[in-house]
């Protein structure tokens, strides 16, 4: 049997706090997130005015719905998620839901007690033209 870990791409692992790696595949990961959301109770919040507006959602898992964005191709925006479950050494897992033109990618820029900063990037060839659902899980 070949070493399956050699075939796993960068997109298929999550970093651990101690620089270890947790290998997951997207179908398995989505099922895990659904189960965790059911156990913990998922919250939702919607940005009020712009793609950079901070939000507050005090749940271990949730969905932030952005305003409808026109973020240009190859551009990015940042916003803060205030959350009382977040500690400076928390691991934040993000996934995105986007059904408009172009392609969205998400990263965590920083984590502090009580908040984390999300970088939303448009890595496609056209401007965004819809809302983005930013799913998060605080570990």
C-alpha positions in Angstrom: 0.0 0.0 0.0 1.4 3.4 -0.9 1.9 6.1 1.7 -1.4 8.0 1.4 0.0 11.0 3.4 2.3 11.7 0.5 -0.7 12.2 -1.7 -2.4 14.7 0.7 -2.2 18.3 -0.5 -1.7 21.4 1.5 -5.4 22.0 1.4 -6.2 18.8 3.2 -4.6 19.4 6.6 -5.2 21.6 9.6 -2.3 22.8 11.7 -2.2 21.9 15.3 -1.0 24.1 18.2 2.2 22.2 18.5 3.0 22.3 14.7 1.5 18.8 14.3 -0.8 18.2 11.4 -4.3 16.7 11.4 -5.1 15.2 8.0 -8.6 15.4 6.8 -10.5 15.2 3.5 -13.2 17.7 2.7 -16.2 15.3 2.8 -15.1 13.9 6.2 -14.3 17.4 7.5 -17.7 18.8 6.5 -19.4 15.9 8.2 -17.4 16.5 11.3 -18.2 20.3 11.3 -21.9 19.4 11.0 -21.7 17.1 14.0 -19.8 19.7 16.1 -22.3 22.4 15.1 -25.2 20.1 16.3 -23.5 19.4 19.6 -22.4 23.0 20.3 -25.2 25.0 18.8 -24.3 27.1 15.9 -24.8 30.8 15.9 -25.3 33.3 13.1 -24.5 36.9 12.6 -24.7 39.3 9.6 -22.3 42.2 8.9 -24.1 45.5 9.1 -22.5 47.9 6.6 -19.4 46.8 4.8 -17.1 43.8 4.2 -14.7 45.2 6.9 -17.4 45.6 9.6 -16.6 43.7 12.8 -19.1 41.3 14.2 -19.8 39.7 17.5 -20.9 36.0 17.9 -20.3 34.3 21.2 -20.6 30.6 20.1 -17.9 28.0 19.6 -19.2 27.5 16.0 -21.1 29.8 13.7 -21.6 31.5 10.4 -20.8 35.1 9.6 -22.7 36.3 6.6 -21.0 39.2 5.0 -22.7 42.1 3.2 -23.0 41.6 -0.5 -19.5 42.3 -1.6 -18.0 43.8 -4.8 -14.4 43.0 -3.7 -12.2 43.3 -6.8 -10.3 40.3 -8.4 -7.1 39.6 -6.5 -8.0 41.9 -3.7 -8.7 41.2 0.0 -10.5 42.5 3.0 -10.2 41.9 6.8 -12.8 41.9 9.5 -12.8 41.0 13.2 -15.0 38.4 14.8 -15.4 39.2 18.5 -16.1 36.0 20.4 -15.9 35.3 24.2 -14.8 31.6 23.6 -11.6 32.7 21.8 -8.3 32.7 23.7 -5.0 33.8 22.3 -3.9 30.1 21.8 -7.2 29.0 20.2 -7.2 27.2 16.9 -9.8 28.7 14.5 -11.0 26.6 11.6 -12.7 28.4 8.7 -14.6 27.3 5.7 -16.4 29.4 3.2 -19.8 29.4 1.4 -19.9 31.4 -1.8 -22.2 31.0 -4.8 -21.3 34.1 -6.8 -18.8 34.8 -9.6 -15.1 34.4 -8.8 -13.5 32.4 -6.0 -13.2 33.2 -2.3 -10.5 32.0 0.1 -10.3 32.6 3.9 -7.5 32.7 6.4 -7.1 33.7 10.0 -4.7 36.6 10.3 -4.5 36.8 14.1 -6.0 35.4 17.3 -6.3 37.2 20.6 -8.3 36.8 23.8 -11.9 37.5 22.7 -11.4 37.9 19.0 -9.9 36.7 15.7 -9.3 38.5 12.4 -10.4 36.9 9.1 -8.8 37.7 5.8 -11.3 37.2 2.9 -9.5 37.1 -0.4 -11.0 37.2 -3.9 -8.6 34.9 -5.8 -10.7 34.7 -8.9 -10.7 36.7 -12.1 -13.9 38.7 -11.5 -15.2 41.0 -8.8 -17.4 39.3 -6.1 -21.1 39.8 -6.5 -22.8 38.1 -3.6 -22.6 37.5 0.2 -20.0 35.2 1.7 -20.8 32.7 4.4 -17.8 32.4 6.7 -18.2 29.2 8.9 -15.9 29.0 11.9 -15.1 26.6 14.7 -13.1 27.6 17.8 -11.0 24.8 19.3 
